[in-house]
Amino acid sequence: MNIKPFYLNIDPEEIFKLKKRLDYIRWPDEIPESNWEYGIPIGFMKDIIDYWKNEFDWKKVQNKINSFSNYKVRIDDLDIHFIHERGNGSNSIPIIIPHGYPGSFYEMLDIIPYLTNPEKYGGDPEDSFDVIIPSIPGHGFSESPLQSGFEDRQVANILVKLMNLLGYERFAAHGYDLGASILGLLCLDHPEKVIGYHTTSPGNPSPFVQENAILTEAEENYLKLCKEWYNEEGAYAHMLGTKPQTIGYSLMDSPVGLAAFILEKWYLWTNPPSGDLYKHFTKEELIANVTIYWLTQTINSANRLYFEGKHTKWPGPEDISKVPIGVSLTATQQNERPPMEYVKRMFPNIVSWEELGKGGHFVATEDPMLIAGRIQSFFKSLR
């Protein structure tokens, strides 16, 4: 096997150059008291950029990353970065947890100890997992593919090969957002590999619905909400799905532009009622994720997956997976909360369906203990 330990050691000069760029910011103007209506407010940005420049400690973040077992492996001509932490129970089962967008493997780190050492948090050691958290190709410390047509189904194949290389013929899975899209397709293409699949994004990928299909009222309302959401909030997705390279020049060249682009999504998809994102995430958590994108120069390759979606073979009428599914719905935007009958069109074997009553899109960072508990509860019956 060509699996090699990976130790992160960013040249301090890179951090110095990043912070020097933050000395030369040309701030845009702003309509007074516009808040988030026009986009991310200048007051929020000035505050978080001041933190990035004067308080953020990359070395602390780097040490946290290096406290876990990091590796790289060559799969399909790409260097794939992943974390692999073994559970300490006698019945640990492997679980793969890919991240979402615009996130990174870093957003999943705090979930690891709850899953590998549940007894430390009042749980049962027999509910432990061997946790594998990959950086999706083109994100973080995984290599960026530079050929047209690299899409979610190819990523799913790479993840199966990764688990096989680690000696896991069958494995559990948890995902949301981009990770859910990849894992959903994996469940269709490789159902024999999956012990069970837990998700907070059960509508991603969407099942095939024929144009003249008879829908329930709940399904009709959900699809109407999705269309309304896309009209209101989907400009970024349309841009990245059509001309991702153009915005890439700005995001690769300006750390402030990169931070605004990413953090707007962390706010809107968390949608804090108080309007205070800092009540849900620390500044360190937010800026650590942005800094990883900056240092690895992967925002352009991450954005390209929206464009490459046109090459993806999305679910058709024949695509149904009998993999056991567990769904945990967060208190986030309605377009992430499809009705059960909609999900059953592709995943009929729903074992559990529950309302968490809290949490947003990035709930694994926001409340890692909550999600770890739901994962353990779902897989208890599948061990």
N, C-alpha and C positions, 0 to 999 in steps of 0.2 A: 504494500500500500504506500501511496505517496503522501500520507497525512503527516504534516509537520507542525510542531508547536509554533505559535505566533505570539510574539511579545511586542506590544505597541510602544514605540519610542519616537515620538514626533520631535523633530529638531526644534529646539527653543527659538531658533531664528524665524521659523514659520509663525510662531505665536507673536513674536516681536513685529514682524511685517504686517500681520493681521491688525494688530493694535495701532500701528502707525497709519494704516488706511483709515482707521476710525478718527484720526486727527483731521481729516479733510473731507468732511461731509457737507454736501449741498442739500439742505433740507427743502422739501417742497412747501408751498403755502398750504393753507387749509381754511375751509369755511368755518367760521366760529361756531362752536357747540354742535358740530356735525356728528360727533361721537363716531360710531362704526358705520354710519349710513353710507359714507363715501369709500369706506375701506378702513384700514388700520389707522387709528388716530396718531397724530404727531406727538401728543403728550405721552402716550404709551411707548412709542418708539424711542423718544429721547431718554426715557427712564431706563428701558432695557438695554439700550446701547451704552449709556453711562455705566451700567453694571458690567456689561461685556468688557468695556475698556478698562475700568478701574478696579473691579472687584473679582471678576470671574477668574478662577484658578484652574487652568487646563490640567496642570499636573495632578490635581486631586481627582479629576475625572479620569485621567489616564490610569492612575493607580487603581481606581475602582474597576475599570475594564480589565486590567491585568491581574486583579484578585480572582478572576475566573479563569478557567482553562480554555484558552483561545487556540484555534488551529487554522491552518489553511490546507486545502487539498485541490488538486487539479482534476476537474470534471468537464468533459466536453470542451476542452481547450480554454477553460476559464479557471482562474484561481478563485476558489470559493472560501470565504472566511466564515467560521462558525464557532460558537461556544458549546462545549460538551461537558456537562456536570452530572456525575452519577449520583443517584439516590442512595441513601444509606440503609434502606429497608431491604428485607430479604425477598421482597416481591416487587421490586421496582420495574415499571414498564417504561419503555422509551416514548418520549413525546416530542414532536417537532413543533416549534412555535415561530413561524416567520412573522416579521413586523409588517406595519402598514405604511401608508404614505400621507403626508411627508414626514415619515419617522425613520427610525433606524433600529438596529439590534439593541441599541442602548436603552430604548424605551421599555424593553422586556427584562432588563437585568434584575429589577427588584422582585420579580415574580419567582426567581430561581430558588432562593432558600426555602420559601414556603412549600415548594414542590419536592425539593430534594431532601429536606429535613423537617417534615411536618411536625414531628414530636417537639421541636423547639418552640412551636407556636400553639401548643395544646392539641395537636392532631395525632394521628395514628401513624407510626413509621411504616406500617404495611400499605399506606396510601402513597408512598413515595414514587417519584419518577426519575428516570434518567432524562435530563433536559437538554435538548439540542436547539440552539437559537442561531439560525444562519443569517448572514447578511445577504439579502436577495441580490443576484447579479446586477451590477450597475448602481449599487447602494453601498455606503459604508466602505468596508475594507475588502469587499469582493470586487473582482475585475469587471470592468464595463464592456459588454459586448459591442462590437463596432460593425456588425453586419445588420442589414435591414431584415426585418421579420422576426427578430427575437422577441418572443411573447410569453404570456403566462403559462401556456401548456408546456413550453420548453423548460421553464423554471420548475414546474411540477416534476418533470422527468429528472431534472438535476437533483431535486430534493430526494426523490426515491433512490437514486444512485448513491447519494450521500449516506442515507440511512443503511443501505446495503453494505457500503464500505465500512461502516461502523459496526457491522455484524447484526443489524436488526432487520430480520425478514418481515416482521409486522410491527406496526407502531401506532401510537395514538397521535392526535393532531389537535391543535387549537389555533384559531386565526380570526382576524377581522380585516376589513378593508382590502388592501392589495393581498395580504396574506390569505384572506378568505377566498378571494378570487382564484388564487393559485391552488389552495387546498381543495376548493370545491371541484375544480377540474381534475385534480389528482384523484379525488374520490370517484370520479367518473371513469378515468383512464386506468386506475390501479386499485380498484376496490378490494382486491384480495390482500393488499398490503396494509389496509387501515383497520385497526382495532375499533376505532370510533373517532368521531370528529365533533369537537365542541367549538361553538362560534358565537360571537356577539354581532355578526353581520350576516344573518341568514338569507338575505336577499342578494347576496353577492357570491358567485355570479347568478344572474337572473335565469329562471327556468324558461324554456321555450313555451310561448303562448301563441297559438294560432290566431290569425286575424279575426276569425269568426268564432273563437272559443267562447263558451258560456262562462262568465265570471260571476263570482259571488259579489254582493254589494261591498264587502270589505276589500276584496281584490280591486274592484273598480275605484274605490276611494283611495286605495294605496297607490295605484298607478297614476291617478290624477295628482296626488301629492308629489310623486316623483317628478312628474312633468313640470309642476309648478316650481318645485325646488330647483330643477335644472334651469328654468327660465330666470330665476332670481339669483342663483348662486353658481351656475355651471359655466360661467364665462371662461374660467381658468381651464376647465376640462376641454371645452371646445377649442381654445387656443392651443393647448398641448396636443390635442388630437388632430390638429391640422398643420400647424407651423411651430413645432416645439423649439426648433433651432434659433428662431429669432429672439425669443425672450431669454434664451440661454446665454447670450452675450452679456446681458445686464446682470443676470443672476450669478454668473461666474466671475464677473469683474467687481461687483459691489457687495461687500458683506452686509451693508445696511439693507440693500435691495433684497438680498437672500433672506435675511432675518424677517423682513416685512412679509415677503411672499409665504414663508413657512408659518410664521406665528399667527398670521391672519386665520389660517386654517385651524390651528390649535385653539384659537378663541372661538371661531364660529361653530366648529364641530363639537366643542365642549359646551358652548352656549351658556355660560354661567349667568343665572338669573340676576345676580348682583352686579354683573358687568366686570367683576374682578377676577381675572385669570389666575392671579397669584394665590387665590384661595384654593385652587385646584392643583397647581403645580408650582414648584419653587423656580426662581429665576435660574438657578443652576441647571435644573432639568431641562428647561426650555432652551437655554443657550448652549448646553452641551450637545443637544441634538443638532442645532444649527451649525455649531463649530465642526462637528463630524462631517457634515455636508461640505463645509468650506475647505477643510483640510484634505478631504479625499477627492474634491472636485467632481462630485457625482450628481449634482442636481440636474445637469443636462441629461445624463443617461437615465436617471430616475424618471424624469419627465417624459422621456421618449417612449416609455411603456404605454402611455396614453395613445400615442400615434400608432404603435405596433399592435394595438388592440384590433385594428382593421384586418390584421393577418391572423388573428386568433380564431380557431374553430370554436365558436361559442356553442352552448348547449342547443341541440336540436330536438325534434319530437321523440327520437329514440333514446335520448340521454336520460336515464334514470339510475340512481345509485341506491343500493340497499344498505349502504354503510350506516350503522347506528349514529344518529345525530342528537346532540344536546344543544339547546338554544338558550342563551341568557340575553334578554333584552335590557339594554340600558335606558336611562331616562333622557336619551338624546333626541335629535331631530327625527321627525316622523318618517322620512324616507329610508331610515335604517330599521324600521319596525314593520316588516311585512306581516300580513296575517298568516296563520299556520297553513291554511289550505293552499296558499300561493307557494310556500316553501315545499309542501308535500308533492307538488307537481314534479319535482326533480329528486327530492329526498323524502320518500314516503315513510322511512323507518325512523320517525322522530321518537326518541326515547324519553326526552324531557324537554319541557318548554316552560320557562319561568321569567317573571318580571323581577329585575333587580331593584327597580324603584329609584335608582340613582346612577351616577356615573355618566360620562360622555363617550365620545368616539375613542379617545385615548385612555380607556378605563384601566388598562393594565399598568400604566404609569400613575394614574390618578388614585387607584385603589388596588394595589397588587394582591393584598390579602383576600379581598373580596373575590377576585377572579380566580385566584388559586383555589379557594374553597369550592367554587362552583365546578372547576375542572375536576377536583378530587371527588366531589359528590357524584358527578356524572359517570366517571370511570370506575367507581366502586363496584357497580354491578357488571362491569365488562371485564374485570380481572380474571 
